[in-house]
Amino acid sequence: MESPMLATQRRDTIAARIQSDGRVLVAGIARELGITPETVRRDLDALERAGVARRVHGGAVSASRSSLVETGIAERQDANAEGKRRIARLACDRLLASGATSVLLDAGTTTAAVAAELVATWPGAGGPRLVVATHSPAIAQLLAAHPSIEVHAIGGRIRAVTGAAVGAQTVLAIAALRPDVVILGTNGLDATGATTPDPDEAAVKSAIVAAGRRVAVLADATKLGEASLVRFAALEQLDVLLTDAAPDASLAAALDDAGCEVQVA
């Protein structure tokens, strides 16, 4: 029989992971700790009773998370940074290396990782021209230093929590564009589609989806299976999902039914 102290230590480890990553998956924790999925489920049930976690399909999220919770960009910057870098490299390799010459880049920390990857890898002076439009002042400033990238900054009211331009002016400017590819972030992605907590952000993201010839959504593992307050795209509106972990079976089936390709970094 397992000692209570050992169970407590293991649950403390899982609780710390939930607090740092926002979400854990049963299969991942089982592999990492060398325990059975049934043991992980019991531990997660215990953490839910203690008010630390909230059980969701395939794992658990922090009890503090809800459809209205929206962390600031500074807080999200370092969350799963390696996963975001892998997704960014995949986005540049698969989406931009395929011949796209114009991109509409959403605001967010994963899309900022795409911008950083572009600055590091896109050919310099004399190289092919790439046009990037974005409603993120920080991303626009980062890209503007590159000699072969032409940046179009989209204006509007800047939301402090995300650093993104929003509002009617932003939506109208995006509606006038028709880029080769749009690259979006999301707060949640489940079988109902892609979601975000704020209606103004959702309106801008919906306009981005409508503008793109090809629509790519970036979502690290913490976003999969999650849902925020406002849906900005159905799965059928998304051409490709770029992520750092394979979706669980139910989400994978929904994405396949919707014709959305999944690429895992």
Disulfide bonds with the S-S distance in Angstrom:
none
